[in-house]
């Protein structure tokens, strides 16, 4: 006990000495300098907190100074929150800055748009008073939205979890009501948890709509349900996270996925951008062997921490599809199925870690461990994996793999007039017939290891330039307009874009 008391006394003495100001200061003279004269807090949704922004305050003088007061002009009623040199609050007294030194001011905000007549919310940070008063403006745009939240149990107050196929799950969320089955461009839709489309219902998302997902959130299309995304060239539908700040514009993994469950049907996505999630679209199991589970047209899928599209024994048809960076594969067409892509670009320039998979992976199997601890490989029919006028590229040496497990049934694939990056410098694929590009049965008119001449891969800008080896190498198809609406009825280029001349 004696040693414990001694320890406490020592801690107290250290604390007292650390809090004692051991230098002298002079009053601030109104000559502070700032890292910026206005702090722009990027657009936020109503009632959702912003990211943290910083302001640096400099004392360029030869003497330590004391700023008698730092405060928000709107006082304690301000929607901004400050942290001055490690101290949170809205009003601060006697803040010291050493000579030739600086302090940080951190700024955050949360605004309820219903309480503010002007969506442009502003305030000022005031430094000192009277003749020495200086200020820094604070500006943020607050946007109203339709919010979809999971319910709560009235007794336990726990967030509701979804029941799928009659079985409870741990997925937080709820099924959409009939009144929620149309998303418009009037207001963005912000989803917390997973919003599920009920069986035999259709969610229609109109041109120009924006759908934002919170962390661990997404959209589920249940069995017999349908998703229809009806964007246009001039008004795309955007799916992304709910952080609107510029610093989040290329941050992957901000939300979960759009999950089309086994038995969902007639899903169509036109003129959409899907970005910054974990898996852009997860498509499960064929609902009909003749009708695609998902039709994709003029759609861009970028910057997902795992997959752009993860397909499992399903049926997908796509044209003018662009799938960019993903932490594993841009497109993984697995466990067999039917896949038909025309004039599509798969270019995986992931730069947030080491990527083990190619841009496009196709296989006909899955592996599991049975009750006896044995590893079992199950195969399924690959009814079709047809790619016409497509680009397969990225920052790995090998960006296209067809992986066949023995013992399966159908294994049909065809790649025509496409550009493939496949630089097998280690000869790992010698003798693998599925990637024998000289095999005219499955491959025709292949441009191997050509230069796509993308405009800016780090910004997911996969338009090709006039030095591209894809120019005039495609064959004519019914899809005579590229993803930007440019005519390609004659002399079409490989990929989703007709080439342009970069400025």
C-alpha positions in Angstrom: 0.0 0.0 0.0 2.9 2.4 0.9 4.5 1.8 -2.5 1.2 2.5 -4.2 0.7 5.8 -2.4 4.3 6.8 -3.3 3.5 6.0 -6.9 0.4 8.1 -6.9 2.3 11.1 -5.4 5.0 10.8 -8.1 2.4 10.8 -10.8 0.7 13.9 -9.3 4.0 15.7 -9.1 4.8 14.8 -12.8 1.4 16.0 -13.8 1.8 19.3 -11.9 5.2 20.0 -13.4 4.0 19.2 -16.9 1.1 21.6 -16.6 3.3 24.5 -15.3 4.3 27.0 -17.9 8.0 27.3 -17.8 8.4 30.1 -20.3 7.2 33.7 -20.5 5.0 35.2 -23.1 3.9 38.5 -24.5 0.4 39.4 -25.6 -0.6 38.5 -29.1 -0.1 41.5 -31.5 -2.5 40.5 -34.2 0.2 39.1 -36.5 -0.8 35.5 -36.6 -0.5 33.6 -39.9 -2.7 30.7 -41.0 -2.2 27.8 -43.3 -5.4 28.8 -45.1 -7.8 31.8 -44.8 -10.9 29.6 -45.4 -11.4 26.0 -44.4 -13.8 24.3 -46.8 -15.4 21.3 -45.2 -16.6 19.2 -48.2 -20.3 18.5 -48.7 -21.9 16.5 -46.0 -25.3 14.9 -45.6 -27.7 16.3 -43.0 -27.0 14.9 -39.5 -23.9 13.0 -40.6 -20.6 14.2 -39.2 -17.9 15.5 -41.4 -14.3 14.3 -41.6 -11.8 16.2 -39.5 -10.0 19.2 -41.1 -7.0 21.0 -39.8 -5.8 24.6 -39.7 -2.3 25.5 -38.7 -1.7 28.8 -36.7 1.8 30.3 -36.9 3.6 32.6 -34.6 6.4 33.9 -36.8 7.8 36.3 -34.2 10.8 36.0 -31.9 8.8 35.8 -28.7 6.3 33.3 -27.3 2.8 34.8 -27.3 -0.5 34.3 -25.6 -3.7 34.5 -27.6 -6.2 35.7 -25.0 -9.2 34.2 -26.8 -10.1 31.8 -29.6 -13.8 31.2 -30.3 -16.4 30.5 -32.9 -18.3 33.6 -34.0 -21.6 31.7 -33.5 -20.5 30.7 -30.0 -21.8 27.6 -28.3 -24.7 27.4 -30.8 -22.3 26.8 -33.7 -22.6 23.5 -35.5 -18.8 23.4 -35.8 -16.6 21.8 -33.2 -13.0 22.7 -32.6 -9.9 21.1 -31.0 -7.3 23.7 -30.2 -3.8 22.2 -29.5 -5.4 19.1 -28.1 -8.3 20.8 -26.2 -11.9 20.2 -27.5 -14.5 23.0 -27.3 -15.9 26.1 -28.9 -14.3 28.8 -26.8 -10.7 28.9 -25.5 -8.7 31.3 -23.3 -5.0 32.1 -23.0 -3.6 29.8 -25.7 0.2 30.0 -25.9 2.4 29.6 -29.0 6.2 29.5 -28.7 8.4 31.7 -30.8 8.8 30.5 -34.4 6.3 27.8 -33.6 2.7 26.8 -34.4 -0.4 25.1 -33.1 -3.1 23.0 -34.8 -6.8 23.7 -34.8 -8.9 20.7 -35.9 -12.5 21.3 -37.2 -15.5 19.1 -37.6 -19.2 19.7 -38.1 -22.6 18.0 -38.0 -25.6 20.0 -39.4 -29.3 19.3 -39.4 -30.4 20.8 -42.6 -34.0 21.3 -41.4 -32.7 23.8 -38.8 -30.7 25.8 -41.4 -32.4 28.0 -44.0 -29.3 28.0 -46.2 -27.6 24.7 -47.3 -24.3 26.6 -47.3 -23.4 26.6 -43.6 -20.7 29.1 -42.5 -19.0 30.4 -39.4 -15.7 32.0 -38.4 -13.0 31.2 -36.0 -12.1 34.4 -34.2 -8.5 34.8 -32.9 -8.1 37.5 -30.2 -10.4 40.6 -29.8 -10.5 44.3 -30.6 -7.7 45.7 -32.8 -5.9 42.4 -32.8 -8.8 40.4 -34.1 -8.1 38.0 -36.9 -10.4 35.3 -38.4 -10.6 32.2 -40.6 -13.8 31.4 -42.4 -15.5 28.0 -42.2 -17.7 26.8 -45.1 -19.5 23.6 -45.8 -22.4 22.5 -48.0 -25.1 20.5 -46.3 -27.3 18.2 -48.5 -30.7 16.8 -47.6 -31.3 13.1 -48.3 -33.7 10.2 -47.9 -32.4 7.9 -45.2 -33.1 4.2 -44.9 -32.3 2.8 -41.5 -32.7 -0.7 -40.1 -35.3 -1.0 -37.4 -34.8 -1.6 -33.7 -36.3 -4.1 -31.4 -38.7 -2.2 -29.1 -37.7 -4.2 -26.1 -34.0 -4.9 -26.4 -33.3 -1.8 -28.6 -30.9 -4.0 -30.7 -30.7 -3.2 -34.4 -32.8 -5.6 -36.5 -31.2 -8.3 -38.6 -32.5 -9.7 -41.8 -34.2 -13.0 -42.2 -33.4 -14.6 -45.5 -35.0 -17.9 -46.8 -36.8 -18.1 -43.5 -33.5 -18.2 -41.6 -32.2 -15.4 -39.3 -28.9 -13.9 -40.3 -26.4 -11.5 -38.6 -26.9 -9.0 -41.5 -28.2 -5.7 -40.1 -30.9 -4.3 -42.2 -34.5 -4.6 -43.3 -36.7 -5.1 -46.3 -37.9 -2.0 -48.2 -41.5 -0.9 -47.9 -43.6 -0.6 -51.1 -43.3 3.2 -50.7 -39.5 3.0 -50.9 -39.2 1.0 -54.1 -38.4 3.9 -56.3 -35.2 6.0 -55.8 -35.3 9.3 -57.7 -32.8 12.1 -58.3 -34.8 14.6 -56.2 -32.8 13.7 -53.1 -29.9 11.3 -52.6 -30.7 8.0 -50.8 -28.5 7.1 -47.9 -28.6 3.5 -46.7 -27.6 2.3 -43.2 -27.3 -1.4 -43.0 -28.6 -3.6 -45.8 -31.7 -2.5 -47.7 -33.3 -5.6 -49.1 -35.7 -5.8 -52.1 -38.5 -8.2 -51.1 -39.5 -11.3 -53.2 -41.7 -10.5 -56.2 -40.9 -6.7 -55.9 -38.9 -4.4 -58.2 -36.7 -1.6 -57.0 -36.5 1.0 -59.7 -33.7 3.6 -59.6 -34.3 6.5 -61.9 -31.8 8.4 -64.0 -29.6 10.8 -62.1 -30.3 9.2 -58.7 -27.5 8.9 -56.2 -27.3 6.0 -53.7 -24.9 6.3 -50.8 -24.0 3.5 -48.4 -22.8 3.9 -44.8 -20.0 1.6 -43.5 -21.1 -2.1 -43.5 -24.1 -1.3 -45.7 -25.4 -2.3 -49.1 -28.3 -3.5 -51.2 -29.7 -7.0 -51.3 -31.9 -8.3 -54.2 -33.7 -11.3 -52.6 -35.0 -14.3 -54.5 -37.7 -13.5 -57.1 -36.9 -9.8 -56.6 -35.5 -7.4 -59.3 -33.2 -4.4 -59.4 -33.7 -2.0 -62.3 -31.2 0.8 -62.6 -32.3 3.2 -65.4 -29.5 5.7 -65.8 -28.8 7.6 -69.0 -25.7 8.9 -70.7 -26.3 12.4 -69.4 -27.7 11.3 -66.0 -25.9 8.3 -64.6 -26.9 6.6 -61.4 -24.1 6.7 -58.8 -23.5 4.1 -56.1 -20.9 5.1 -53.5 -20.2 5.6 -49.8 -21.8 8.3 -47.7 -18.6 10.3 -47.1 -18.6 13.1 -49.7 -15.3 14.7 -48.8 -12.7 14.7 -51.5 -10.3 12.7 -49.4 -12.8 9.8 -49.6 -13.4 10.0 -53.4 -11.0 7.2 -54.1 -11.0 5.3 -50.8 -12.0 1.6 -51.4 -14.0 -0.5 -48.9 -16.3 2.2 -47.6 -19.4 0.0 -48.0 -20.4 -3.6 -48.6 -21.9 -4.7 -51.9 -24.9 -5.0 -54.2 -25.8 -8.6 -53.6 -28.1 -10.4 -56.1 -29.1 -13.5 -54.3 -29.8 -16.9 -55.7 -33.1 -16.7 -57.5 -33.2 -13.0 -58.1 -34.2 -12.3 -61.6 -34.2 -9.8 -64.6 -31.8 -7.5 -62.9 -30.7 -4.7 -65.2 -28.1 -1.9 -64.7 -27.8 0.8 -67.3 -25.5 3.9 -67.2 -24.3 3.5 -63.7 -21.1 4.1 -61.7 -20.5 1.7 -58.8 -17.4 2.6 -56.7 -15.5 2.4 -53.5 -17.1 -0.7 -51.9 -15.8 -4.1 -50.9 -17.5 -6.0 -53.8 -19.2 -3.9 -56.4 -21.7 -6.5 -57.4 -22.0 -10.0 -56.0 -24.2 -12.2 -58.2 -25.3 -15.7 -57.0 -26.7 -18.7 -58.9 -28.6 -18.9 -62.1 -32.3 -18.2 -61.8 -32.8 -19.1 -65.5 -30.3 -20.8 -67.8 -31.7 -18.9 -70.7 -32.3 -15.4 -69.3 -29.4 -13.5 -67.7 -29.6 -12.9 -63.9 -27.9 -9.6 -64.6 -27.7 -7.4 -67.7 -25.1 -4.7 -67.6 -24.9 -1.8 -70.1 -22.7 1.3 -70.1 -21.6 0.8 -66.5 -18.4 1.6 -64.7 -17.3 -0.3 -61.6 -14.2 1.1 -59.8 -12.0 0.9 -56.8 -13.4 -2.0 -54.7 -11.3 -3.6 -52.0 -12.0 -7.2 -53.1 -13.9 -7.6 -56.4 -15.5 -5.4 -59.0 -17.9 -8.3 -59.8 -17.9 -11.6 -58.0 -20.1 -14.0 -59.9 -20.9 -17.5 -58.6 -22.6 -20.0 -61.0 -24.7 -17.3 -62.6 -25.6 -15.7 -65.9 -24.4 -12.2 -66.8 -24.6 -10.4 -70.0 -22.7 -7.1 -70.4 -21.6 -4.6 -73.1 -19.8 -1.3 -72.7 -18.8 -2.4 -69.2 -15.7 -1.0 -67.5 -14.3 -2.6 -64.4 -11.3 -1.0 -62.9 -9.1 -1.4 -59.8 -10.0 -4.1 -57.3 -8.0 -5.7 -54.5 -8.4 -9.2 -55.9 -10.0 -9.4 -59.3 -12.0 -6.9 -61.4 -14.2 -9.8 -62.6 -14.2 -13.2 -61.0 -16.6 -15.5 -62.9 -16.5 -18.6 -60.7 -18.2 -22.0 -60.2 -19.2 -22.2 -63.9 -22.2 -20.3 -65.3 -22.8 -18.3 -68.4 -21.0 -15.0 -69.2 -21.2 -12.9 -72.3 -19.3 -9.6 -72.5 -18.9 -7.4 -75.5 -16.9 -4.2 -75.9 -15.8 -4.2 -72.3 -12.6 -3.1 -70.5 -11.2 -4.9 -67.5 -8.2 -3.0 -66.3 -6.9 -3.7 -62.7 -4.4 -1.1 -61.6 -4.8 -1.7 -57.9 -2.1 0.2 -56.0 -3.1 -0.3 -52.3 -1.3 -3.6 -51.8 -0.2 -6.8 -53.5 -2.8 -8.4 -55.7 -2.8 -12.2 -56.1 -5.5 -12.6 -58.8 -5.6 -11.4 -62.4 -8.0 -8.7 -63.7 -10.3 -11.5 -65.0 -10.5 -15.0 -63.5 -12.8 -17.7 -64.8 -13.2 -21.1 -63.3 -15.7 -24.0 -63.0 -15.3 -25.1 -59.4 -15.4 -24.4 -55.7 -13.5 -26.0 -52.8 -14.8 -26.8 -49.3 -13.8 -29.0 -46.3 -16.2 -31.8 -45.4 -17.0 -33.0 -41.9 -14.1 -35.4 -42.0 -11.7 -32.6 -42.6 -11.1 -33.5 -46.3 -10.8 -30.8 -48.9 -13.4 -31.4 -51.6 -13.5 -29.8 -55.0 -16.9 -29.5 -56.6 -17.3 -28.6 -60.3 -20.1 -27.0 -62.3 -20.8 -26.5 -66.0 -19.2 -23.5 -67.6 -21.8 -23.2 -70.2 -20.2 -20.1 -71.8 -17.5 -17.5 -71.1 -17.6 -15.4 -74.3 -15.6 -12.2 -74.6 -15.7 -10.2 -77.8 -13.8 -6.9 -78.4 -12.6 -6.8 -74.8 -9.4 -5.5 -73.1 -7.8 -7.4 -70.2 -5.1 -5.3 -68.6 -3.6 -4.1 -65.4 -0.3 -3.7 -63.4 0.3 -7.5 -63.0 2.1 -9.5 -65.6 -0.8 -11.9 -66.1 -4.3 -10.4 -66.2 -6.5 -13.2 -67.7 -6.7 -16.7 -66.4 -9.1 -19.5 -67.2 -8.8 -22.2 -64.5 -10.4 -25.5 -65.3 -10.8 -28.3 -62.7 -10.9 -31.8 -64.0 -14.1 -33.8 -63.7 -16.5 -31.1 -64.8 -19.0 -31.2 -67.5 -19.3 -28.4 -70.0 -16.4 -26.0 -70.3 -17.1 -23.6 -73.1 -15.2 -20.3 -73.7 -14.4 -18.1 -76.6 -12.3 -14.9 -76.8 -12.4 -12.9 -80.0 -10.8 -9.7 -81.2 -9.5 -8.9 -77.7 -6.4 -7.5 -76.1 -4.9 -9.6 -73.4 -2.0 -8.9 -71.1 -0.3 -12.2 -70.4 3.4 -12.0 -69.8 4.3 -15.5 -68.4 8.0 -14.7 -67.8 8.3 -17.7 -65.4 6.6 -20.1 -67.8 4.2 -21.1 -65.1 1.4 -21.7 -67.7 3.4 -23.8 -70.2 1.2 -26.6 -71.4 -2.0 -25.1 -69.9 -4.4 -25.4 -72.9 -6.9 -22.9 -71.5 -4.5 -20.1 -72.0 -3.0 -21.2 -75.3 -3.8 -18.1 -77.3 -2.7 -19.8 -80.5 -5.6 -22.2 -80.1 -8.0 -21.0 -82.8 -10.9 -23.0 -81.4 -11.1 -20.7 -78.4 -9.1 -17.6 -79.4 -9.2 -15.6 -82.5 -7.5 -12.3 -83.5 -5.9 -11.7 -80.1 -3.7 -8.7 -79.5 -1.2 -10.1 -76.9 0.6 -7.7 -74.5 -0.4 -4.7 -76.6 -0.4 -1.1 -75.3 -3.9 0.0 -74.4 -2.7 3.6 -73.9 -5.2 4.4 -71.1 -5.4 8.1 -70.2 -4.9 7.9 -66.4 -5.2 4.5 -64.7 -4.6 6.0 -61.2 -7.8 8.0 -61.7 -9.8 5.1 -63.2 -9.8 7.0 -66.5 -9.6 4.1 -69.0 -10.3 6.0 -72.2 -7.8 4.9 -74.8 -5.6 7.3 -76.8 -4.4 7.5 -80.3 -1.3 5.3 -79.6 -3.4 2.4 -78.5 -2.9 -1.0 -80.1 -6.7 -1.5 -79.7 -7.6 0.9 -82.5 -9.6 -0.6 -85.4 -9.0 -4.1 -84.1 -12.6 -4.9 -83.1 -15.3 -6.6 -85.1 -18.6 -5.0 -85.8 -21.4 -5.9 -83.3 -24.9 -4.6 -82.7 -23.5 -2.2 -80.1 -22.6 0.6 -82.4 -22.2 3.3 -79.7 -19.4 3.2 -77.2 -19.9 3.9 -73.5 -19.8 7.7 -74.1 -22.2 7.5 -77.0 -19.6 7.8 -79.7 -20.3 6.1 -82.9 -18.3 3.0 -83.7 -20.5 1.4 -86.5 -17.3 1.4 -88.7 -13.7 0.8 -87.7 -14.6 -0.1 -84.0 -11.9 -0.2 -81.4 -11.4 -2.9 -78.8 -12.8 -2.1 -75.4 -15.6 0.1 -74.0 -14.2 3.3 -75.5 -13.4 4.6 -79.0 -10.0 6.2 -78.9 -9.4 9.9 -78.6 -6.4 12.2 -78.9 -5.3 13.3 -75.5 -4.6 17.0 -75.0 
